């Protein structure tokens, strides 16, 4: 299956709890962390929800 790699660029400090939980669900919790995930619609939705704090490194 295809994978997508994301890097956290922003801090979850002073963000809503659901955005923090989304970062944890993506396997991220600190700026600079990188996570490789399966490319599914649910994963893409999570990335879209916290797009201001993450960047897609590879598709």
N, C-alpha and C positions, 0 to 999 in steps of 0.2 A: 504494500500500500504506500501511497505517497506520503511524504512527511513535510513538515514546515518547521523552521527554526526561528525562534523569537528571542529577542534580547530586551531586557527591561532597561529603560532609559530614565524613567521618572520614579520618584519616591512615593510610597503609599501614605506618607504622613499627611494628615489633614484631608484624607480622601474618605469617601463613604465606605461603610463596612462591606457593602456588596462588591465594590470595586476591589477592596483588599482581598476578599474571598475569591474573586475571579483570578487575581494574580496567583494566589495559592493553588487554585485549581489548574493553572497553567504551569505550575512548578516553579514559580518565581516568587521572590520575597525581598530582594535587595537589588538596587540598581547595578547593572553590569552582569547580572546572572543571565545565562543562556539556557534555553530548554528546547529540545526537539520533540515534537508531538506528531501524531497522525493527523493528516489533513482531512478533517471531517467538517461537515456544516456546523456542528456544535462548537468545535474548536475555533473555526473562523468567526462565529458569533461572539465567543469569549474575547478573541483578539480585537474585534470591532468595539466591544464594550469598553476596553481599556486602551484604545488606540493611542491616546495621548500619553501613555506611560510605557508603551512597548514599540519595538520596530521589528519588522519581518526581515530576517537576515537572508534566508533561503526559502524558496518555494519548493 
